[in-house]
Amino acid sequence: AVVSTQSTGEAVETEVVKSETFMNYIPKVWGPIVALHFIALGTGGIKPCVSSFGGDQFHASETDRMQRYFSMFYFSVNAGSMVATLLTPELRQMSCMGESTCYPAAFGVPAAFMILAIMAFFFASKWYAKVPPQGNPVVDVAKVTFSMFFGDKDPIELHGEKKYKETRQLWRVLAVFIPLPFFWALFDQQSSRWVLQARLMNGNLTMFGGQFEVKPDQMQALNPIFILALIPVFESVVYPLMKKVGLPTSPTFRIILGMTITACSFVICGFLQIAMEGKVSSWNDAHPGDNFTIDNFPKNEQIHILTQIPMIFVITCGEILTSITVLEFAYSYAPPSMKSVCQSLSLLTTAVGNLVVIIFSKVTDKPTYLFFMWAAIVLLAAVLQGFICKKIQGPLDEYRLKELEGKNDGVELKEKDSAV
């Protein structure tokens, strides 16, 4: 609306402008906010349940098949992520509905795929094995835990031996989760601190007779590609080879090994940062009139962005060993009535890891120190993981064995040390 210069019409026209601006503002802000809340609500229901539901299709004794299932589940998640990453920007760039972009297609096509997935799940429902809900495990755990630490009566007498043992097993599983936020603190910095490093690097690439520029955030597309390529390798080559040479392949050992390898990726990143700083220093020494810093150094003279590939490859190996194994561990060792609860709590470690990043990143503002600091933190977390697993692996395995035999009722599980 055009605001009138007449005194009688100025206020009215101004209100019309404000009203139209406000009405246009509402869908642009509140639309995404509402959508994000629906996504959070939906994924909160899907993520902890879908992996557990898949595990329910196997007998508890089929450990090898269950391990392969969780690997293929993770494979499918990353395949979908990669397809969405490649397809959605192309759909968005189309012209539609009189606009130069087409967000309806970018959001509508994934929504259509989700509807097809729901239909497929619905029509195949009769072939699935379904474990019926068994009350509210969160309330039961809270009651038993309170009785264990603060109650005057024996918790077994109050709640029964079965709930008592399930609660103890749950706390053992949660103890294994304690160091995991430090793993996620490193892993999630791929999309933040590693991208910031890539922005300072030379992205020019000559290929097939043409000149291309590799953008910093495009390097992160290598992670799902490596995931899809390496999961079959780990299942068919790495794990059988570990068994052949006598290395443990238990979930806890794989988690510790994965955390250690993830720390190595940040060591590589730290040395790469040192090389970049050395490149700047060498340039300034050779050109006395220049006084570049790493932030304003010409990118075409800097180390090439593809030198990040080794550290992305290494952290992907750590992810396969840790992230997939945590899914398997949270399902396999959780009490029967608490499978989804354990999956939910394992996912919660990711959020805690993001808080850890916020806290520890304030220690120093020098990237080189931060990379080596994070590597040291995760190595310490891996040592802590080993100590925890050594203390509780015996009771964990004993409970699971009794569950397989159907003898958990009336069997006392004694705390004992055990090799990882």
C-alpha positions as CSV (number, residue, x, y, z in Angstrom):
1,A,0.0,0.0,0.0
2,V,1.1,3.6,-0.7
3,V,1.0,5.7,2.4
4,S,-1.1,8.8,1.9
5,T,0.5,12.3,2.6
6,Q,-2.9,13.6,3.8
7,S,-3.2,13.8,7.5
8,T,-6.6,12.1,7.5
9,G,-5.4,9.1,5.6
10,E,-1.9,8.7,6.9
11,A,-2.7,6.7,10.0
12,V,-5.0,4.4,8.2
13,E,-2.6,3.6,5.4
14,T,0.3,3.1,7.8
15,E,-1.8,0.6,9.7
16,V,-2.5,-1.3,6.5
17,V,1.2,-1.4,5.7
18,K,2.0,-2.7,9.2
19,S,-0.8,-5.3,9.0
20,E,0.3,-6.6,5.6
21,T,4.0,-6.8,6.8
22,F,3.0,-8.7,9.9
23,M,0.8,-11.1,8.0
24,N,3.6,-11.8,5.6
25,Y,6.0,-12.2,8.5
26,I,3.9,-14.9,10.3
27,P,4.3,-17.8,7.8
28,K,8.0,-17.0,7.1
29,V,8.8,-17.4,10.8
30,W,6.1,-19.5,12.4
31,G,5.8,-21.9,9.6
32,P,9.3,-23.3,9.9
33,I,9.1,-23.2,13.7
34,V,5.9,-25.2,13.7
35,A,7.4,-27.6,11.1
36,L,10.6,-28.1,13.2
37,H,8.5,-29.0,16.2
38,F,6.6,-31.5,14.2
39,I,9.9,-33.0,13.0
40,A,11.2,-33.1,16.5
41,L,8.0,-34.9,17.7
42,G,8.1,-37.3,14.8
43,T,11.8,-38.2,15.0
44,G,11.5,-38.6,18.7
45,G,9.0,-41.4,18.1
46,I,10.7,-42.9,15.0
47,K,14.4,-42.9,15.9
48,P,14.4,-44.9,19.2
49,C,11.6,-47.2,18.0
50,V,12.5,-48.1,14.5
51,S,15.9,-49.6,15.3
52,S,14.5,-51.5,18.3
53,F,11.5,-52.8,16.2
54,G,14.0,-54.1,13.6
55,G,15.9,-55.9,16.3
56,D,12.7,-57.5,17.5
57,Q,12.5,-59.4,14.2
58,F,15.5,-61.5,15.3
59,H,15.8,-64.0,18.1
60,A,18.1,-62.8,20.8
61,S,20.6,-65.6,20.1
62,E,21.1,-64.4,16.5
63,T,23.9,-62.0,17.4
64,D,25.7,-62.1,14.1
65,R,22.5,-61.5,12.1
66,M,21.5,-58.7,14.5
67,Q,24.9,-57.1,14.1
68,R,24.5,-57.1,10.3
69,Y,21.0,-55.7,10.6
70,F,22.1,-52.7,12.6
71,S,24.9,-52.1,10.0
72,M,22.4,-52.3,7.1
73,F,20.0,-50.0,9.1
74,Y,22.7,-47.4,9.4
75,F,23.6,-48.0,5.7
76,S,20.0,-47.2,4.7
77,V,19.8,-44.1,6.9
78,N,23.0,-42.7,5.3
79,A,21.8,-43.7,1.8
80,G,18.6,-41.6,2.4
81,S,20.6,-38.8,3.7
82,M,22.9,-38.7,0.7
83,V,20.0,-38.9,-1.8
84,A,18.2,-36.1,0.1
85,T,21.4,-34.0,0.1
86,L,21.8,-34.4,-3.6
87,L,18.2,-34.2,-4.7
88,T,16.7,-31.5,-2.6
89,P,18.9,-28.6,-3.8
90,E,18.1,-29.6,-7.4
91,L,14.4,-29.6,-6.8
92,R,14.6,-26.2,-5.0
93,Q,16.4,-24.6,-8.0
94,M,13.5,-25.4,-10.4
95,S,11.0,-22.7,-11.3
96,C,7.4,-23.3,-10.3
97,M,4.2,-21.4,-9.3
98,G,5.6,-18.2,-10.9
99,E,8.6,-18.2,-8.7
100,S,12.3,-18.6,-9.6
101,T,12.6,-21.4,-6.9
102,C,10.4,-24.3,-6.0
103,Y,10.3,-25.0,-2.3
104,P,7.0,-26.8,-2.6
105,A,8.8,-29.5,-4.7
106,A,11.9,-29.5,-2.4
107,F,9.6,-30.3,0.7
108,G,6.8,-32.1,-1.2
109,V,8.9,-34.8,-2.8
110,P,10.4,-36.0,0.6
111,A,6.9,-35.8,2.1
112,A,5.6,-38.0,-0.7
113,F,8.4,-40.5,-0.1
114,M,7.5,-40.5,3.6
115,I,3.8,-41.2,2.8
116,L,4.9,-44.2,0.6
117,A,7.1,-45.5,3.4
118,I,4.1,-45.3,5.8
119,M,1.9,-47.2,3.3
120,A,4.6,-49.9,2.8
121,F,4.9,-50.3,6.6
122,F,1.2,-50.5,7.0
123,F,0.5,-53.1,4.4
124,A,3.5,-55.2,5.5
125,S,2.5,-54.9,9.2
126,K,1.0,-58.4,9.4
127,W,4.4,-60.0,8.7
128,Y,6.2,-58.3,11.5
129,A,6.9,-59.7,14.9
130,K,5.4,-57.3,17.4
131,V,6.4,-57.1,21.1
132,P,3.4,-55.7,23.0
133,P,3.9,-52.7,25.3
134,Q,4.7,-53.6,29.0
135,G,3.5,-50.6,31.0
136,N,5.6,-47.5,31.6
137,P,9.2,-48.5,32.1
138,V,10.3,-45.0,33.0
139,V,8.0,-44.9,36.0
140,D,9.0,-48.4,37.0
141,V,12.7,-47.6,36.9
142,A,12.2,-44.4,38.9
143,K,10.3,-46.3,41.6
144,V,12.8,-49.2,41.8
145,T,15.8,-46.8,41.8
146,F,14.3,-44.7,44.6
147,S,13.7,-47.8,46.6
148,M,17.3,-49.0,46.0
149,F,18.9,-45.9,47.3
150,F,16.4,-44.2,49.6
151,G,13.8,-46.8,50.5
152,D,13.6,-48.6,53.9
153,K,12.3,-51.8,52.5
154,D,13.9,-54.4,50.2
155,P,13.2,-53.2,46.6
156,I,12.7,-56.9,45.5
157,E,9.9,-57.2,48.0
158,L,8.3,-53.9,46.9
159,H,8.6,-54.3,43.1
160,G,9.5,-57.9,42.4
161,E,12.8,-59.5,41.4
162,K,12.2,-59.1,37.7
163,K,11.8,-55.3,37.8
164,Y,14.7,-55.1,40.2
165,K,17.1,-57.0,37.9
166,E,15.8,-55.1,34.8
167,T,16.5,-51.8,36.5
168,R,20.0,-52.8,37.5
169,Q,20.7,-53.9,34.0
170,L,19.4,-50.6,32.6
171,W,21.9,-48.7,34.9
172,R,24.7,-50.9,33.7
173,V,23.9,-50.1,30.1
174,L,23.6,-46.4,30.9
175,A,27.1,-46.5,32.5
176,V,28.5,-47.5,29.1
177,F,26.9,-44.4,27.7
178,I,28.7,-42.0,30.1
179,P,31.8,-41.4,27.8
180,L,29.8,-41.3,24.5
181,P,29.0,-37.5,24.6
182,F,32.7,-36.9,24.1
183,F,32.7,-39.0,20.9
184,W,29.7,-37.0,19.6
185,A,31.4,-33.8,20.6
186,L,34.1,-34.6,18.1
187,F,32.0,-36.2,15.5
188,D,29.6,-33.3,15.1
189,Q,32.4,-30.8,14.6
190,Q,32.7,-32.2,11.1
191,S,30.0,-29.8,10.1
192,S,31.3,-26.8,12.1
193,R,35.0,-26.6,12.9
194,W,36.2,-28.7,10.0
195,V,34.1,-26.6,7.6
196,L,35.7,-23.5,9.0
197,Q,39.1,-25.0,8.3
198,A,38.1,-25.9,4.8
199,R,37.0,-22.3,4.1
200,L,40.6,-21.2,4.4
201,M,41.9,-23.8,1.9
202,N,42.3,-23.9,-1.8
203,G,39.2,-25.4,-3.4
204,N,40.1,-25.0,-7.1
205,L,40.2,-28.3,-9.0
206,T,41.0,-29.0,-12.6
207,M,39.2,-32.1,-13.8
208,F,38.1,-33.4,-17.2
209,G,39.4,-30.3,-18.9
210,G,37.4,-28.0,-16.8
211,Q,37.9,-25.8,-13.7
212,F,35.8,-26.5,-10.6
213,E,35.6,-25.1,-7.1
214,V,35.1,-27.5,-4.3
215,K,33.0,-25.7,-1.7
216,P,33.9,-26.1,2.0
217,D,30.6,-27.7,3.0
218,Q,30.7,-30.1,0.0
219,M,33.5,-32.0,1.7
220,Q,31.0,-33.2,4.2
221,A,29.2,-35.2,1.5
222,L,32.2,-37.6,1.6
223,N,31.1,-38.9,5.0
224,P,27.9,-40.6,3.8
225,I,29.7,-41.8,0.7
226,F,32.4,-43.4,2.8
227,I,29.7,-44.9,5.1
228,L,28.0,-46.6,2.2
229,A,31.3,-47.9,0.8
230,L,32.8,-49.0,4.1
231,I,29.9,-50.7,5.9
232,P,30.1,-53.8,3.6
233,V,33.9,-53.8,4.0
234,F,33.7,-53.9,7.7
235,E,31.0,-56.6,7.7
236,S,32.7,-58.9,5.2
237,V,36.4,-58.1,5.7
238,V,37.3,-56.1,8.9
239,Y,35.3,-58.0,11.5
240,P,36.1,-61.5,10.2
241,L,39.8,-60.5,10.1
242,M,39.7,-59.2,13.7
243,K,38.2,-62.6,14.7
244,K,40.9,-64.4,12.7
245,V,43.8,-62.6,14.4
246,G,42.3,-63.0,17.8
247,L,41.1,-59.4,18.4
248,P,37.8,-59.0,20.4
249,T,34.7,-58.1,18.4
250,S,32.4,-57.5,21.4
251,P,30.3,-54.3,21.2
252,T,32.2,-52.6,24.0
253,F,35.6,-53.3,22.4
254,R,34.4,-51.9,19.1
255,I,33.1,-48.8,20.8
256,I,36.5,-48.2,22.5
257,L,38.3,-48.8,19.2
258,G,36.0,-46.4,17.4
259,M,36.5,-43.6,19.9
260,T,40.3,-44.1,19.6
261,I,40.2,-43.9,15.8
262,T,38.0,-40.8,16.0
263,A,40.6,-39.2,18.2
264,C,43.2,-40.0,15.5
265,S,41.2,-38.1,12.9
266,F,41.5,-34.9,15.1
267,V,45.2,-35.5,15.4
268,I,45.4,-35.5,11.6
269,C,43.3,-32.4,11.5
270,G,45.7,-30.7,14.0
271,F,48.7,-31.5,11.9
272,L,46.9,-30.2,8.8
273,Q,46.2,-26.9,10.6
274,I,49.9,-26.7,11.5
275,A,50.8,-27.2,7.9
276,M,48.4,-24.4,6.9
277,E,50.0,-22.0,9.4
278,G,53.4,-23.1,8.2
279,K,52.4,-22.2,4.6
280,V,51.5,-18.7,5.8
281,S,54.8,-18.3,7.7
282,S,56.9,-19.4,4.8
283,W,55.1,-17.0,2.5
284,N,55.7,-14.1,4.9
285,D,59.4,-15.0,5.2
286,A,59.8,-15.1,1.4
287,H,57.9,-11.8,0.9
288,P,59.1,-9.4,3.6
289,G,56.5,-6.8,2.7
290,D,53.6,-9.2,3.4
291,N,52.2,-9.8,6.8
292,F,49.4,-12.4,6.1
293,T,47.6,-14.3,8.8
294,I,45.9,-17.7,8.2
295,D,42.5,-15.9,7.9
296,N,43.5,-13.5,5.1
297,F,46.0,-15.6,3.3
298,P,45.2,-16.0,-0.4
299,K,43.2,-19.3,-0.7
300,N,44.8,-20.2,-4.1
301,E,48.2,-20.3,-2.4
302,Q,47.0,-22.4,0.6
303,I,47.0,-26.2,1.0
304,H,44.3,-27.9,-1.1
305,I,41.0,-28.7,0.4
306,L,41.2,-32.4,-0.7
307,T,43.9,-32.9,1.9
308,Q,40.9,-33.2,4.4
309,I,40.0,-36.5,2.8
310,P,42.2,-38.7,5.1
311,M,40.7,-37.3,8.3
312,I,37.2,-37.7,6.9
313,F,38.0,-41.3,6.0
314,V,39.4,-42.0,9.5
315,I,36.5,-40.4,11.4
316,T,34.1,-42.4,9.2
317,C,35.8,-45.6,10.3
318,G,35.4,-44.4,13.9
319,E,31.8,-43.7,13.3
320,I,31.1,-47.2,11.9
321,L,32.8,-48.8,14.9
322,T,31.1,-46.6,17.5
323,S,27.8,-45.3,16.3
324,I,26.5,-48.5,14.7
325,T,27.7,-50.6,17.6
326,V,26.0,-48.3,20.2
327,L,22.7,-49.0,18.4
328,E,23.4,-52.7,18.6
329,F,24.6,-52.6,22.2
330,A,21.6,-50.5,23.4
331,Y,19.2,-53.0,22.0
332,S,21.1,-56.3,22.7
333,Y,21.9,-55.6,26.4
334,A,18.8,-53.6,27.3
335,P,16.1,-55.4,29.4
336,P,13.2,-56.7,27.2
337,S,10.8,-54.0,28.4
338,M,13.3,-51.2,27.9
339,K,14.7,-51.5,24.4
340,S,13.3,-48.2,23.1
341,V,14.1,-46.4,26.3
342,C,17.8,-47.4,26.0
343,Q,17.7,-46.3,22.3
344,S,16.3,-42.9,23.4
345,L,18.9,-42.4,26.0
346,S,21.7,-43.4,23.6
347,L,20.4,-40.7,21.2
348,L,20.4,-38.2,24.1
349,T,24.2,-38.5,24.4
350,T,24.4,-36.6,21.1
351,A,22.6,-33.6,22.6
352,V,24.9,-33.8,25.7
353,G,27.9,-33.9,23.3
354,N,26.8,-30.6,21.7
355,L,26.8,-29.1,25.2
356,V,30.3,-30.4,25.8
357,V,31.4,-28.6,22.6
358,I,30.0,-25.3,23.9
359,I,31.8,-25.7,27.2
360,F,35.2,-26.9,26.1
361,S,35.5,-24.6,23.0
362,K,35.9,-21.6,25.3
363,V,39.2,-23.0,26.6
364,T,41.2,-21.5,23.7
365,D,40.5,-19.7,20.5
366,K,43.5,-21.3,18.6
367,P,42.2,-24.0,16.3
368,T,45.4,-26.0,16.5
369,Y,45.3,-26.3,20.2
370,L,41.6,-27.2,20.1
371,F,42.1,-30.0,17.6
372,F,44.7,-31.7,19.8
373,M,42.8,-30.9,22.9
374,W,39.7,-32.7,21.6
375,A,41.8,-35.7,20.5
376,A,43.2,-35.9,24.0
377,I,39.7,-35.6,25.6
378,V,38.3,-38.5,23.5
379,L,41.4,-40.7,24.2
380,L,40.8,-40.1,27.9
381,A,37.1,-40.9,27.4
382,A,38.1,-44.2,25.6
383,V,40.2,-45.1,28.7
384,L,37.3,-44.3,30.9
385,Q,35.1,-46.5,28.6
386,G,37.5,-49.3,29.0
387,F,37.5,-49.0,32.8
388,I,33.7,-49.0,32.9
389,C,33.4,-51.9,30.6
390,K,35.9,-53.9,32.5
391,K,33.9,-53.5,35.7
392,I,30.4,-54.2,34.3
393,Q,31.0,-56.4,31.2
394,G,30.6,-59.6,33.3
395,P,27.2,-58.7,34.8
396,L,26.0,-57.4,31.4
397,D,26.9,-60.7,29.7
398,E,25.5,-62.7,32.5
399,Y,22.1,-61.0,32.4
400,R,21.9,-61.4,28.7
401,L,22.8,-65.1,28.9
402,K,20.1,-65.7,31.4
403,E,17.7,-63.8,29.2
404,L,18.5,-66.1,26.3
405,E,18.0,-69.1,28.5
406,G,14.8,-67.6,30.0
407,K,16.2,-67.9,33.5
408,N,16.4,-64.3,34.6
409,D,13.8,-64.8,37.3
410,G,15.4,-66.1,40.5
411,V,19.0,-65.8,39.3
412,E,21.3,-63.5,41.1
413,L,23.8,-61.5,39.1
414,K,27.0,-60.8,40.9
415,E,29.2,-57.9,40.1
416,K,32.6,-59.1,38.8
417,D,35.5,-57.9,36.7
418,S,35.7,-59.2,33.2
419,A,37.8,-58.6,30.1
420,V,36.4,-56.3,27.5
